[in-house]
Amino acid sequence: MKEINIRESRATTRMGHLPISGGGLNASYTTVDAVANICATAGNLGLEYGKDFIWSTQGYTDDMEECVTLLVKEEKYETFLQLAIQNEHKIKHTNDGDVKLIKERR
């Protein structure tokens, strides 16, 4: 499988933590939201998780930007995903720890 990196900033603007103490998520909310968006986009393109691609890890680009690393079955999937990724949704964390979708994806 081929390893591809997609910058998190291309897939989400969600902040990495809730502005309150507590919570049980060990990963960054930014990373989780980016993985969800990238995997949903891949599914919308007809790719199947566990067959055509898998999420490998969170890492960094050569420019030290946070990225999501996927393993894809075919090299052409990288082009499809890079072109299809959209970051049009906006999620806001309120001061009381609520999460709100303030702008939907088109």
Backbone hydrogen bonds, N-H to C=O, Kabsch-Sander energy under -0.5 kcal/mol:
donor,donor_aa,acceptor,acceptor_aa,energy
2,K,72,V,-2.9
4,I,70,L,-2.7
6,I,68,V,-2.4
8,E,66,E,-2.2
10,R,7,R,-1.5
11,A,8,E,-1.8
12,T,8,E,-1.7
26,N,24,G,-0.7
29,Y,16,G,-2.0
32,V,28,S,-2.4
33,D,29,Y,-2.5
34,A,30,T,-2.3
35,V,31,T,-2.8
36,A,32,V,-2.3
37,N,33,D,-2.4
38,I,34,A,-2.8
39,C,35,V,-2.8
40,A,36,A,-2.4
41,T,37,N,-2.4
42,A,38,I,-2.5
43,G,39,C,-2.3
44,N,40,A,-2.3
45,L,41,T,-1.2
46,G,43,G,-1.6
47,L,42,A,-2.4
50,G,53,F,-2.9
51,K,48,E,-1.6
52,D,48,E,-2.9
53,F,48,E,-1.2
54,I,71,L,-1.9
56,S,69,T,-2.9
57,T,69,T,-1.4
59,G,67,C,-2.7
61,T,65,E,-2.6
64,M,61,T,-2.0
67,C,59,G,-2.5
68,V,6,I,-2.8
69,T,57,T,-3.2
70,L,4,I,-2.5
70,L,68,V,-0.6
71,L,54,I,-2.6
72,V,2,K,-3.1
72,V,70,L,-0.5
73,K,52,D,-3.0
77,Y,74,E,-1.5
78,E,75,E,-1.4
79,T,75,E,-0.7
80,F,76,K,-1.7
81,L,77,Y,-2.6
82,Q,78,E,-2.8
83,L,79,T,-2.1
84,A,80,F,-1.9
85,I,81,L,-2.1
90,K,103,K,-2.2
92,K,100,K,-3.1
94,T,92,K,-0.5
94,T,98,D,-2.7
97,G,94,T,-1.8
100,K,92,K,-2.8
102,I,90,K,-2.1
102,I,100,K,-0.9
103,K,90,K,-1.4
